[in-house]
Amino acid sequence: MLLWLLVAFILLSASAVLYLTYGPLRTASNVRLLRGIAAVQYAAALVLIAARLTGRA
């Protein structure tokens, strides 16, 4: 159960960062870095989901 809460938190965090890069921070100089961070968070969430569904976590 705790793993699913962690995945939900990671997805929420990544979505918030992505929302900010397309909203208030779209003119920031480091917007590509922030979008990259969001992509890494989504990838981490996918790895955790895959590990849980295959029984490795």
N, C-alpha and C positions, 0 to 999 in steps of 0.2 A: 504494500500500500504506500509506503514511504517513497518508493521509487517512482510511482505514478505522480505523486505530489511534486517530486523534484522535476520530472519531465514537464508537468504543467507549469511550474515556475520558470523553467528555462524557456518554454515556448512563449509564455507571457512576456518575459524580459526581451526576447528576440523580437517579438511583435511590436513592443513599445519602442525599441530602438529603430526598427524599420519604419514605423509610423512617424517618428521624429525626423528621420532623414527625408521623408517625402512631404513633411509638413513644415514645422517651424525652422528646422535646420537645413533645408534644402540648399541654402546659399552658403553654408559653412564651407571652409576650405578643406576640411577633413571628412567630407560626407562619404567618400568612397571607403575610407577606413571604417567608419561606423557601419556601413552596409556590409563590409567584410566581417566585422564582429558579429553582426546578426546572422550572417550565413554560417559562421562557425558554430554559433549557438544552435541553429536549426540542425546542423549536422550532428552535434553532440546529442541532441534530443532523439534524432533518428537512430543513432548507435545504441542509446539506452533502450529505446523501444524494441529494436531488433534483438538485443541481448535478452530482454525480458521474454519476448515471444518465442525465442529459441530455447529458453530454459537455462541460459548461461548466467543469469543474474537473479 
